[in-house]
C-alpha cells in the first residue's frame, strides 16, 4: 500500500478519516497562511513540497519538518520527552556497557551459612551478585547499547507484523547509565512505526489504577509498547494490592502479545524479595534482562556540558 494512502492521526491523536493527500490538498488551498520557518529549508513552512511529475501534473510530498511535527505530537501523547525528537540509536556515546542475563532452567542451590538459618534469612543476607550468578548465566555484550536496542526493536517489529509474541525488556543498573534514555529511544522508534506507545513512572501508573482514574484491563491492553520507569521504586500503602495489579498488568500484556519495557535501579535479588515467586517467574520467563553500567554518571556529564554552554 502506498504510504501516502493510509489514514493518519491528527494533533490530538484521533483518526481524522483523511488520507495524507487530503491533508496536503487542504493545506495547499491556503498557501498564504502564516507558517513557521522550515528548519530544513525544504518548504515554505507549511510542511508540504509541491512538485511536478514528468507529465507536468502537480503532486505533493511531505517535508521533513511535517514529519517532525507529527512525531512531536506523538511523543507528547506518549508522555516521552521532546529531547528524543531528533534522536535515534546512534546517539549512544559508547560509554555504557551491557551484560545480558539468561535465566537458568534450574537455579543453583542457595547456601545456608549459619546454623538454624532459614532460607529466607539466607536469601536476605546473600550478596546480590551471588544471587544473580545462581539464577542466570551472564554474557557481556560486545555490541554498543545503541546497536543492541536497535536490533531488539527491529526484531520485535517483525514479530508484531507476523502476529507473533514479542520480547519484553528489563533494563537495570545504577542511576545515570542511560536506562531511561534507551527505553525512550525504543519508544520513539515504535512511534515512528505508527505503534501506540506510553511512558510512565511505575508508581504513578499504579496510583492511577488505585485511584480508579483508569481501568487496569483497558490501560494494560491499550498500548503496543508500555514503558514503566523506576520499576521496583514504586511505593504503595497497600503493597499486596500493588503486587497483584502489577502481576495482572504483565499477564494481560503477555497474553495480548504486547511489549512491556521496564527500567530499574534495583537488581534481581531485590525484585525477588519484593515481588515474590509469581512475578519473578513472569520477569524471568517473558523479559530480556540487561544490566547497564557506566564509568561515571551520564546526568552529571550532561550537566558539565550545560555549565560550559552557560559560560560558568
Secondary structure, DSSP 8 states (H G I E B T S, - for coil): --GGGSEEE-TTS-EEEEEHHHHHHHHHTTTTS-----TTSSSSSSSEEEEE-TTS-EEEEE-HHHHHHHHHHHHHHHT--GGGTT--GGG--S-EEEEEEEE-SS-------STT--HHHHHHHS-HHHHHHHHEEEEE--S-HHHHHHHHHHHHHHHHHTT----EEEEE-STTSSHHHHHHHHHHHHHHTT--EEEEEHHHHHHHHHTTSS-HHHHHHS-SEEEEETTT----S-HHHHHHHHHHHHHHHHHTT-EEEEEESS-HHHHHHHHHHHHHHHHHHHEEEEEEEESS-HHHHHHHHHHHHHT-
